[in-house]
Structures are given as structure tokens and as C-alpha cells.
Amino acid sequence: MFPEVGQFSLILSLFFALLLSILPLLGYWKGNRLLLSMAQPLTLIMSLLVLVSFVALSSAFLTDDFSVLYVAQNSNSQLPIWYKFSALWGSHEGSLLLWVLILCGWCTAVALKIRTLPLEIGPVVLAVLGTVCVGFLSFLLFTSSPFVRILPDVPADGGDLNPLLQDFGLIVHPPLLYMGYVGFAVAFAFAVTALITGNLNAAWARWARPWTAASWAFLTLGITLGSWWAYYELGWGGWWFWDPVENASFMPWLAGTALLHSLAVTEKRGVFKSWTVLLAIFTFSLSLLGAFLVRSGVLTSVHSFAADPTRGVFILGLLIVLVGGSLLLYAIRAAQVRSTVSLGLTGREAWLLMNNILLTVLTLTVLLGTLYPLLFDTLGLGKISVGAPYFNSVFTPIALLLIVLMAVGPLSKWHQTPTRLLLKPCGLAAMFSFGLSAVVVYCYEFGGLAFISLAVVFWVVVLSFSDWFSKVSAGTKGIIPRARQLPRNYYGMLLAHLGIAATLVGIVLVSVNSEESMLRLSPGDTAHIAGYEFQFDQMTRVTGPNYVSSKGQFTAYQNGRVVATLFPEKRFFTTRQQVMTEAALDAGLTRDLYVSLGEQIDESAWGVRIYVKSFVRWIWLGGLLMMAGGLLAALDKRYRKRAGA
């Protein structure tokens, strides 16, 4: 019964999405307020129907309804209940339903805030979002329905969730990542609406900015959690692999970062209007490209879903229609929205322009490295691999230059900044940064790249606090009252910049000051690594809900004192007949102790990987700071004003 309700709700939601994509646009062109006013109720009904469908599929998973093919393939009666629920988005069909649900959630949020927009703008934004919903609902219904029955031969038990996904990371990572991916559809909708209505001015940038900041914050958190999940789950001790699907989430993040800064300039100075619209289209296009790479079968990755040419063709067509249509509209209207405001060479606009150029270059660099092997293979020219050496050598110097310029921008004023106002703080910050970096590198015997990178980190921190102090110490009100008067948008920017610095610290120090060993150990053996002594105590047999495990016990000592007891596992999942590694971690602010079991060599000996990683937690601490900065900027009070206020 529930699967049929879910399928019927999806069909109805497609019908209302079609109405939403058509009626408000007719109302705009005809000046019909009744048709315009229908946008909000149509959005709410469409979203409610998709929610009903999602609840129906959730019920099928939680009640072990193996008559549903998707449930039978991705769940099991022995699966813990929290994994039964998250298994809903563990494969293609359910994850696409989650994607559509989140898209409808963003549509609902815009509909509930429609009073903050002019009468003719809000309904058109919802109509554009409705068009996107039509595309994804059609994709779901015609190629990827999760409600297909397998009657009458219903299996007694399910095929189980992929063991790699039986982790807390599955519960939080995909929903948050999709919140970021899909959220950029709102910025895309505002950009297309601005082109349709001709209202490409500072106002549209102010409307789009909080939505873009919120989407960027969610995508930042999603990428951060994905990196953390890969670090502790895969057993290889790494946090980023430059995997094509990792890149597919990173590219919208880079483009979205450029869009955030470009929106600030368009809002404040009325420049970069055409470029900002193009960036909004480009950012959402990269989100759709990520969906295509994951769901088309053009690449093999731990992140990708099962290959199906039909799905690949459908989503490629959707990409062409949405992106091609918006670019055609841009080509027609772009000439009418050129900016004529002049730029000063030392004004904030110039710094943000350089910021945008470098972020775009970085995005194209990752795009080239991701797609070039696929194009090379498609053309029959052979198989090539573009991996970490390419990305590290090309991406790193450009990123460091970007971070250097990033710290200077907030010091400058709009239009023009006297050179002396920049030279003094930058000169002092440069001397302090290089001096402190030289001391650290000399004491710990790091290399040249670490020296440059740490100098950049100190540069960002010093200039950020210098800018904040100059703002709160001006005037006679006192530091605390002045600090309270600074807008949330400013504090969001400050947090995001400090987050980038923290992440850079983690990347540099985990690269140059970590040690690892691959050893053959038996119970009773010890290993000495980076000042720690690891003793292999014992192996035990453990039975889980749907697996059996060989569980090791390791005790870590430092200077004869016990600092941690670690329990790495090798789990055998009986239904899937798969073996998974569960690494053991002792986390700290300045170091991680990491033990992972390899293969059993003989009756008592095991292959063991032991890592001592410096400051690796700072990578994800920086991600959390950036996310907090994005949300804080999105919650700035001035974005909550009604239209015409």
C-alpha cells in the first residue's frame, strides 16, 4: 500500500511542478496577479507530495518491505534501524528522491520568504525552481523509480546495505552535501529571473546573497564530513584523493565562493552584474555535472552509483536544457546589463575581481583534470590517469596566491584606497609572518613549501585581526560597543577566512610532519613510531548484528605512559560476503594516532598500518569555521527586510 501511495504522490507532484513552472510566468507576462499569487500554494503542495513519497519509502525500509525491489537490494532485516533509514539514500533511486526532497525544501523556504521580494519577482523565481523540479521529478519517475515491486517472488530477506556505507557518515554526509548542491538552484533561479525581468541591479544581488551563502555553508560542511568519513572509514589514512567525484563537489564549492564575492560587489557597487549572473549559472551547472558524473556510469568510483546509459542520457539532456536555455537567455539579455562604473586599482572591487579570476582558474584547473581522462577514453585514444601530482603542482601555487590576496581585500575601501593605508599593515604583517614561519621551519626542519604555506597562514591571521581591531577601535564608543555594531556578514567573512587558514595549517603539517609504517605484527609485538610505542595486545572474535569481526587491541605509550587503547577491526559481512576494515583512532588537537588492520598473514601475524598524523583535525576544524561563517553571513539582519523597506 505505502509504495503505491509514494508512486502516486510523485506523479501528482510532477503535475503541480508543471503548473508551477508555467502559470507564474504567464502571470508575469500578462500582468495577471491571480496567476502570480498561485506560485506559493503550488510550491507548498508540490513539496508536501514529495514529502509524502519520501515518508512512504522510509516506511518500506523501516518495516522490511522486501516486495519493493529497491528495499530488497539495499536493506536487510538484521540491519540496525538507523542504517535501515539511511539506506534509503544509499543507492541511486533513493538518493535521487532525497535530492528532489531537498530541492523542494529550498523551494518551500523561498515560498515562505516570498513577501521579502517584489510582487513580480518572487513568483518568477519559484517558476524557475519549478522548472528544475520538473526535470528531476521526470528523471525520478521515468528512469529511477524507487517504488518498483518484485511480486510475487518476494525474498525472505534483503540483500543488505553496502558495508562501506554502514557508517554514521552515510547518515549525515549525503543530506548535507545535497543541501549545498541543490541550494545553488536558488541562486540560479534568481539569476534567470533577473534576466527575464530585466531587474539586474543591486537589489537582485541582495536577494540572492543569503541563499548563496547558506548553500555554500552546507556544501562546505558536506565536503568536510565527506573528507572526515574517508579518513577514518577507508583505512588508508588519507583525507582527500582527488577522486573525480570528490572533484565534482569541490568545483561547485570553488565557483560558489567566487559567486559569493561577486554578489558582494554587485550589491555594493552595481558592477560585475553580467559576470555575477554567469557565475550563478556556472555554479549550478557544475552541481548538475556532479550529478551526471555520479549517476551516468562514465566513471568508476567509490562514490558513484550503478551505471545505466538511460539515466546518463536523461540527465545529460536535463543539463543541456537547463544550462543551455539559461545561457541562451544570458546571450540575449547580457548586452542590456553591462556595468559602467569605474574601478580603482586599489579599491575593494579590484581585489575581489582578482579573487574571482583566481577562483575561476582553480575551478577550470580541476574541471580539466577531471574531464580530460574521460574525454580521452571516450574518443578511443586510450586510458590515462590524472591524479594528485597534477592537481598538487597546478592547484597549490594558485591557491596560495589566492589566499594572500584574500587577506588584503577586507583592508581596502570601495572604489579607491590610499596606498599608504595598505602598505603599513601589509608590511608589518609580512615581516611578522615570514619571521614566525622561519622560526617554525627551523625548529622542526620543514621544507620550503611549508615555509611559504605557514607564512601565508600567519599573514591571513594577522591581517584579519588587524582589520577587525582597526574597525572596533575607531571612534569613541569603545571596543565592545563597536564590535557589536559590526554586521554579521563581516563576522561571517572573518570566520571563513580564519577557517581557510586553519585548514591550510592542517594540510601543511599533516603533509610534512606525519609518520606511517606498514608492519607485520603478532600479539605481544611492539612498534616504535614518532615517539610512541604501540603494543599489539590481542585479537578477539566479535559478532555484530550482520557481521563477524576480528578485533585487535593495541595500547599506545608515550614516555612509558599509556595514552590510548585502540581497537581496529576486520569485519566480514555475511550477506554481502564482503570484508571491511574499521580503523581505530585516538584523536587530538595536535595529533592523531591511527591503527588499521591489513590482511592476516598467518595464524597469529597480521599486516598493520600505524600512522601518527600531526594537526590533521585542523583540516576539518577549518571546514567547520568556514561553514559557521557562511551561515552567519546568511543570517545578516538586512537580508530579512521586506521588499520596499
C-alpha positions in Angstrom: 0.0 0.0 0.0 2.7 2.5 1.0 4.8 2.1 -2.2 1.7 2.8 -4.3 1.0 5.9 -2.3 4.6 7.1 -2.8 4.5 6.5 -6.5 1.1 8.3 -6.9 2.4 11.2 -4.8 5.4 11.6 -7.1 3.1 11.6 -10.2 0.9 14.3 -8.6 4.0 16.3 -7.6 5.2 16.3 -11.2 1.8 17.7 -12.3 2.0 20.5 -9.7 5.6 21.2 -10.7 4.5 21.6 -14.3 1.8 24.1 -13.2 4.4 26.0 -11.1 6.8 26.3 -14.0 4.1 27.7 -16.3 1.4 29.7 -14.5 3.5 32.3 -12.7 5.4 33.0 -15.9 2.1 33.5 -17.7 1.0 35.8 -14.9 4.2 37.9 -15.2 3.9 38.3 -19.0 0.2 39.1 -18.8 0.4 41.2 -15.6 -2.1 38.8 -14.0 -1.8 39.0 -10.2 -4.0 35.9 -9.7 -1.6 33.7 -11.7 1.3 35.2 -9.9 -0.3 34.5 -6.5 -0.6 30.9 -7.3 3.2 30.3 -7.1 3.3 30.0 -3.4 0.4 27.4 -2.9 1.6 25.4 -5.9 5.1 25.2 -4.4 3.8 24.1 -1.0 1.5 21.4 -2.5 4.3 20.0 -4.7 6.7 19.9 -1.7 4.1 18.2 0.5 3.5 15.5 -2.1 7.3 14.8 -2.4 7.5 14.6 1.4 4.6 12.0 1.4 6.6 10.0 -1.2 9.7 10.1 0.9 7.8 9.0 4.0 6.3 6.1 2.1 9.8 4.9 1.0 11.1 5.4 4.6 8.2 3.2 5.9 9.1 0.5 3.4 12.7 0.4 4.7 11.8 0.5 8.3 9.2 -2.3 8.0 11.4 -4.5 5.8 9.0 -4.4 2.9 11.2 -6.6 0.6 8.4 -6.7 -2.0 9.9 -3.3 -3.1 12.9 -4.0 -5.4 14.9 -1.1 -4.1 14.4 -2.1 -0.5 15.3 -5.7 -1.2 18.5 -4.7 -2.9 19.7 -2.2 -0.3 18.4 -3.3 3.1 18.3 -6.4 5.4 16.2 -7.4 8.4 19.4 -7.6 10.5 20.5 -4.1 9.7 20.4 -1.7 12.6 17.4 0.7 12.4 19.4 3.8 11.8 21.1 2.2 8.8 17.8 0.9 7.5 16.6 4.6 7.4 19.9 5.9 5.9 19.9 3.0 3.4 17.1 4.9 1.7 19.7 7.2 0.1 22.4 4.5 -0.1 21.9 3.9 -3.8 20.7 5.8 -6.9 16.9 5.8 -6.8 16.6 6.7 -3.1 19.4 9.3 -3.2 17.7 10.9 -6.1 14.4 11.1 -4.2 16.4 12.7 -1.3 17.8 15.2 -3.9 14.3 16.1 -5.0 13.0 16.4 -1.4 15.8 18.8 -0.6 15.2 20.7 -3.8 11.5 21.0 -2.7 12.7 22.1 0.7 14.6 25.0 -0.8 11.6 25.9 -2.9 9.4 25.9 0.2 11.9 28.1 2.0 11.8 30.6 -0.9 8.0 30.4 -1.0 7.7 31.2 2.7 10.0 34.2 2.3 8.3 35.5 -0.8 7.0 38.6 1.0 10.5 39.9 1.2 10.6 40.1 -2.6 8.7 42.4 -5.0 5.4 41.0 -6.3 6.7 40.3 -9.8 10.0 38.7 -8.7 9.2 36.0 -6.2 6.7 34.1 -8.4 9.1 34.1 -11.3 11.9 32.7 -9.0 9.6 29.9 -7.9 8.6 29.2 -11.6 12.3 28.8 -12.5 12.7 26.5 -9.5 9.6 24.6 -10.6 11.2 24.0 -14.0 14.2 22.5 -12.3 11.8 20.3 -10.2 10.1 19.2 -13.4 13.4 17.9 -14.7 14.4 16.0 -11.6 10.9 14.6 -11.0 10.7 13.4 -14.6 14.2 11.8 -14.1 13.0 10.1 -11.0 9.7 8.8 -12.4 10.7 7.7 -15.9 14.2 6.2 -15.2 14.7 5.8 -11.5 11.5 5.0 -9.6 12.3 3.5 -6.1 8.8 2.0 -5.8 9.0 -0.9 -8.3 7.5 -4.1 -6.9 9.0 -7.6 -7.3 5.8 -9.6 -6.8 5.1 -12.5 -6.5 8.6 -13.8 -5.7 9.3 -11.7 -2.6 12.7 -12.6 -1.0 12.7 -13.7 2.6 15.5 -11.3 3.4 17.2 -8.3 1.8 20.5 -8.1 0.0 21.9 -5.7 2.7 23.3 -2.2 2.5 26.8 -1.9 1.0 29.2 -2.5 4.0 31.2 0.6 3.1 28.1 2.7 3.7 27.2 1.1 7.1 28.6 4.1 9.0 27.5 7.3 10.6 28.9 9.2 7.7 26.1 7.9 5.4 23.5 9.4 7.8 24.9 12.9 7.7 27.2 13.3 4.6 24.8 12.9 1.6 22.0 15.1 3.0 24.3 17.9 3.9 26.2 17.6 0.6 22.9 17.7 -1.3 21.8 20.7 0.7 24.7 22.6 -0.8 24.5 21.1 -4.3 20.7 21.8 -4.7 20.8 25.1 -2.8 22.7 26.7 -5.7 19.5 26.2 -7.7 18.1 29.2 -5.8 20.9 31.4 -6.9 20.5 30.1 -10.4 16.7 30.9 -10.2 17.4 34.5 -9.0 19.9 34.9 -11.9 17.5 33.6 -14.5 14.7 35.7 -13.0 16.9 38.8 -13.2 17.5 38.1 -16.9 13.8 37.5 -17.6 12.6 40.6 -15.7 15.5 42.9 -16.5 15.9 43.7 -12.8 19.6 43.1 -12.9 20.7 45.6 -10.3 21.9 45.7 -6.7 18.6 44.5 -5.4 18.7 41.1 -7.0 22.2 40.5 -5.7 20.9 41.4 -2.2 18.1 38.9 -2.6 20.3 36.1 -3.9 23.2 36.6 -1.5 21.8 35.0 1.7 20.6 31.9 -0.2 24.0 31.6 -1.8 25.8 31.9 1.5 23.6 29.3 3.1 24.1 26.8 0.2 27.8 27.4 0.3 27.9 26.8 4.0 26.0 23.4 3.6 28.3 22.4 0.8 31.3 23.3 2.9 30.0 21.1 5.7 29.1 18.3 3.4 32.6 18.2 1.8 34.2 18.4 5.3 32.2 15.5 6.6 33.0 13.5 3.4 36.7 14.1 3.9 36.5 13.1 7.5 34.5 9.9 6.6 37.0 8.8 4.0 39.8 9.4 6.5 38.6 7.1 9.2 36.5 4.6 7.2 38.6 3.6 4.2 41.6 2.6 6.3 44.2 4.3 4.2 44.7 7.3 6.4 44.2 9.9 3.7 41.6 12.7 3.7 41.5 13.7 0.0 42.2 11.6 -3.0 41.4 14.0 -5.9 38.8 11.4 -6.9 36.6 12.6 -9.8 33.5 12.6 -7.7 35.3 14.4 -4.9 36.3 17.0 -7.5 32.6 17.1 -8.7 31.7 18.5 -5.3 34.8 20.7 -5.0 34.2 22.5 -8.3 30.8 24.0 -7.3 32.4 25.0 -4.0 35.1 27.0 -5.8 32.6 28.5 -8.2 30.2 29.3 -5.3 33.0 31.0 -3.4 33.6 33.2 -6.5 29.8 33.8 -6.7 29.6 34.9 -3.1 32.3 37.5 -3.6 30.9 38.7 -6.9 27.5 39.2 -5.4 29.0 41.4 -2.7 30.5 43.7 -5.4 27.2 43.7 -7.4 25.2 44.6 -4.3 27.6 47.3 -3.0 28.8 48.9 -6.3 26.5 47.7 -9.0 29.4 46.3 -11.1 30.1 42.7 -12.3 26.4 42.3 -13.0 26.8 40.2 -16.1 29.7 38.2 -14.6 27.7 37.5 -11.4 24.8 36.1 -13.4 27.2 34.0 -15.4 28.8 32.7 -12.2 25.4 31.7 -10.8 24.6 29.7 -13.9 28.1 28.2 -13.9 27.9 27.2 -10.3 24.6 25.4 -10.7 25.8 23.8 -13.9 28.7 22.3 -12.0 26.3 20.9 -9.5 24.4 19.2 -12.3 27.6 18.0 -13.8 28.4 16.3 -10.5 25.0 14.6 -10.6 25.8 13.4 -14.2 29.2 12.0 -13.3 27.9 10.1 -10.3 24.8 8.7 -12.0 25.8 8.1 -15.6 28.3 5.4 -15.2 31.0 7.3 -17.1 33.5 6.7 -14.2 34.1 4.1 -11.6 34.4 5.5 -8.1 33.6 4.5 -4.5 31.2 7.4 -4.6 29.4 6.6 -7.9 26.1 4.7 -8.3 25.3 1.8 -10.6 25.8 2.5 -14.3 22.8 2.9 -16.6 23.1 4.6 -20.0 19.4 5.6 -20.0 20.0 7.6 -16.8 23.2 9.2 -18.2 21.4 10.3 -21.4 18.4 11.7 -19.4 20.5 13.8 -17.0 22.8 14.9 -19.8 19.7 16.1 -21.6 18.5 17.9 -18.5 21.9 19.5 -18.2 21.7 20.7 -21.8 18.2 22.1 -21.4 18.6 23.9 -18.1 22.1 25.2 -18.7 21.8 25.7 -22.5 18.5 27.6 -22.0 19.9 29.9 -19.3 23.0 30.6 -21.4 20.8 31.4 -24.4 18.8 33.8 -22.3 22.0 35.3 -21.0 23.3 35.8 -24.5 20.1 37.6 -25.5 20.0 39.9 -22.4 23.6 40.3 -21.4 24.2 43.4 -23.6 21.5 45.2 -21.6 23.1 44.8 -18.2 26.7 46.0 -18.8 28.3 47.8 -15.9 29.6 51.3 -16.5 31.1 52.1 -13.0 34.8 52.7 -13.0 37.2 50.7 -10.8 40.1 51.9 -8.8 43.3 49.8 -9.0 43.5 49.6 -5.2 39.7 49.5 -4.5 38.0 46.5 -3.0 36.4 45.8 -6.3 39.8 45.2 -7.8 40.8 42.8 -5.1 37.6 40.9 -5.4 38.0 40.8 -9.2 41.4 39.2 -8.8 39.8 36.9 -6.3 37.2 35.9 -8.9 39.8 35.4 -11.6 41.9 33.1 -9.5 38.9 31.1 -8.2 37.7 30.6 -11.8 41.2 29.5 -12.9 41.2 27.0 -10.0 37.8 25.7 -11.0 38.8 25.2 -14.6 42.0 23.5 -13.5 40.1 20.9 -11.5 37.5 20.6 -14.3 40.2 19.9 -16.9 41.9 17.3 -14.7 38.6 15.6 -14.0 37.1 15.5 -17.5 40.2 15.1 -19.7 40.8 11.4 -18.9 37.1 10.8 -19.6 37.2 12.6 -23.0 40.5 10.9 -23.9 38.9 7.5 -23.2 35.6 8.4 -25.0 37.5 9.4 -28.1 39.2 6.0 -28.1 42.7 7.4 -27.5 43.4 5.1 -24.6 43.2 5.4 -20.9 45.2 7.9 -18.9 45.2 8.9 -15.2 45.3 12.4 -13.9 46.0 12.2 -10.2 47.4 14.0 -7.2 50.8 15.1 -8.9 48.9 17.2 -11.5 46.4 18.7 -9.0 49.0 19.4 -6.3 51.5 21.0 -8.7 49.0 23.2 -10.6 46.4 23.9 -7.9 48.7 24.7 -4.9 50.6 27.8 -6.1 47.4 29.4 -7.4 45.6 28.7 -4.2 48.4 30.2 -2.1 48.3 33.3 -4.2 44.5 33.5 -3.8 44.8 33.2 0.0 47.4 36.0 0.1 45.1 38.4 -1.9 42.1 37.2 0.2 43.6 38.7 3.3 44.2 42.1 1.7 40.7 42.7 0.3 38.9 43.5 3.6 41.5 46.2 4.4 40.6 48.2 1.3 37.8 50.6 0.7 35.3 50.6 -2.1 36.4 52.3 -5.4 39.8 53.6 -4.3 42.1 53.0 -1.3 45.1 55.3 -0.5 48.2 53.1 -0.9 49.6 54.1 2.5 46.5 52.5 4.2 47.5 49.2 2.7 51.3 49.3 2.8 51.7 49.8 6.6 49.6 46.8 7.8 50.7 44.6 4.9 54.3 45.4 5.5 54.1 44.7 9.2 52.1 41.5 8.6 54.7 40.3 6.0 57.6 40.8 8.4 55.9 39.1 11.3 54.6 36.2 9.1 57.9 35.4 7.4 59.8 35.7 10.7 57.5 33.4 12.6 57.3 30.9 9.7 61.1 30.9 9.6 61.3 30.1 13.3 58.8 27.2 13.0 60.5 25.7 9.9 64.0 26.0 11.5 62.8 24.3 14.8 61.1 21.5 13.1 63.2 21.1 10.0 60.4 21.6 7.5 60.9 22.3 3.8 60.5 25.3 1.6 56.8 24.7 0.7 56.0 24.5 4.4 57.8 27.8 5.0 55.7 29.6 2.3 52.5 28.0 3.4 52.9 28.8 7.1 53.9 32.3 6.2 50.6 32.6 4.2 48.7 31.3 7.2 50.2 33.8 9.6 49.6 36.5 7.0 45.9 35.8 6.9 45.5 35.6 10.7 47.5 38.8 11.4 45.7 40.9 8.7 42.3 39.5 9.7 42.7 40.6 13.3 44.4 43.8 12.3 41.3 44.7 10.2 38.9 43.8 13.0 40.9 45.8 15.5 41.0 48.9 13.3 37.2 48.8 12.9 36.4 48.3 16.6 39.0 50.8 17.9 37.8 53.7 15.7 35.6 56.3 17.3 34.9 57.0 21.0 32.2 54.3 21.8 34.7 51.7 23.0 35.8 48.4 21.6 32.8 46.2 22.8 30.0 48.5 21.6 31.8 48.9 18.2 32.3 45.2 17.9 28.6 44.6 18.5 27.8 47.1 15.8 29.7 45.2 13.1 27.3 43.3 10.8 27.0 39.5 10.9 28.1 39.5 7.3 31.5 40.9 8.3 32.0 38.3 11.1 31.0 35.6 8.7 33.7 36.7 6.3 36.2 36.8 9.2 35.3 33.3 10.3 35.5 31.9 6.8 38.9 33.4 6.2 40.3 32.1 9.5 38.8 28.7 8.6 40.8 28.6 5.4 43.9 29.5 7.4 43.1 26.6 9.9 42.6 24.2 7.0 45.9 25.2 5.4 47.7 24.6 8.7 46.2 21.1 8.8 47.1 20.3 5.2 50.7 21.6 5.6 51.6 19.9 8.9 49.9 16.6 8.1 51.9 16.5 4.9 55.3 17.4 6.3 55.2 16.2 9.9 53.5 12.8 10.0 54.9 9.3 10.1 53.5 6.0 9.0 54.6 2.3 9.0 53.3 -0.9 7.5 54.4 -3.7 9.7 54.0 -7.5 10.3 52.9 -7.8 13.9 51.7 -10.7 16.2 50.1 -10.3 19.6 52.8 -9.3 22.0 54.9 -7.4 19.4 55.6 -3.7 19.7 56.4 -0.9 17.2 58.0 2.5 17.8 56.8 5.4 15.6 57.2 9.1 16.1 58.0 8.9 19.8 55.1 6.5 20.5 55.3 2.8 21.4 52.4 0.7 20.0 51.9 -2.7 21.6 49.8 -5.4 19.9 47.9 -6.9 22.9 45.5 -9.4 21.5 42.9 -10.4 18.8 39.4 -11.4 19.7 36.3 -12.6 17.8 33.2 -10.4 17.9 29.8 -11.0 16.4 27.8 -7.9 15.3 24.2 -7.6 14.1 25.0 -8.6 10.5 28.8 -9.3 10.6 31.5 -11.2 12.4 34.7 -9.3 13.3 38.4 -9.9 14.1 39.0 -7.2 16.6 42.5 -6.2 17.6 43.6 -4.4 20.8 46.6 -2.0 20.7 48.0 0.0 23.6 49.8 3.2 22.8 52.5 4.5 25.2 54.5 7.8 25.3 57.4 8.1 27.7 56.2 4.9 29.4 52.7 6.3 30.0 49.5 4.8 28.4 48.0 7.5 26.2 45.4 5.4 24.3 43.9 1.9 23.7 42.9 1.3 20.1 40.6 -1.4 18.7 40.9 -1.8 14.9 38.6 -4.4 13.3 38.4 -6.5 10.2 34.6 -7.2 9.6 33.1 -9.9 7.4 29.5 -9.1 6.3 27.8 -12.4 5.9 25.0 -11.4 3.5 27.2 -9.5 1.1 30.2 -11.7 1.6 32.4 -8.6 1.9 35.3 -7.8 4.2 35.7 -4.2 5.5 38.4 -2.5 7.5 37.4 -0.4 10.6 40.3 1.8 11.6 40.9 2.8 15.2 41.6 6.4 16.1 42.8 8.4 19.1 42.1 11.9 18.1 43.8 15.0 19.5 44.0 18.7 18.6 47.7 18.4 17.6 48.0 14.7 16.5 46.0 11.6 15.6 47.1 8.0 16.4 45.7 5.8 13.7 45.8 2.0 13.5 44.4 -0.1 10.7 44.4 -3.9 10.2 45.5 -5.3 6.9 45.4 -9.0 5.8 46.1 -11.9 8.2 49.5 -13.2 7.2 49.5 -16.5 9.1 47.8 -18.0 12.2 48.9 -15.1 14.5 50.6 -12.4 12.4 48.7 -9.5 10.8 49.6 -6.7 8.4 49.2 -3.5 10.4 49.3 0.1 9.3 50.2 2.7 12.0 50.0 6.4 11.5 50.9 9.4 13.7 49.4 12.4 11.9 50.1 16.0 13.0 47.3 18.6 13.1 45.1 16.6 10.7 42.0 17.7 12.8 42.7 21.3 11.8 41.6 20.5 8.2 38.0 19.8 9.4 38.1 22.4 12.1 38.7 24.9 9.3 35.8 23.5 7.4 33.5 24.0 10.4 34.7 27.6 10.8 34.0 28.2 7.1 30.6 26.7 7.4 29.8 28.8 10.5 31.0 31.9 8.6 28.7 31.1 5.7 25.6 30.6 7.9 26.4 33.7 10.0 26.6 35.8 6.8 23.3 34.3 5.5 21.6 35.4 8.8 22.6 39.1 8.5 19.7 41.3 9.6 19.5 43.3 6.4 18.5 40.3 4.4 15.3 39.9 6.4 13.9 43.2 5.4 10.7 43.2 3.4 10.6 44.3 -0.2 10.4 48.1 -0.4 11.5 48.6 3.2 
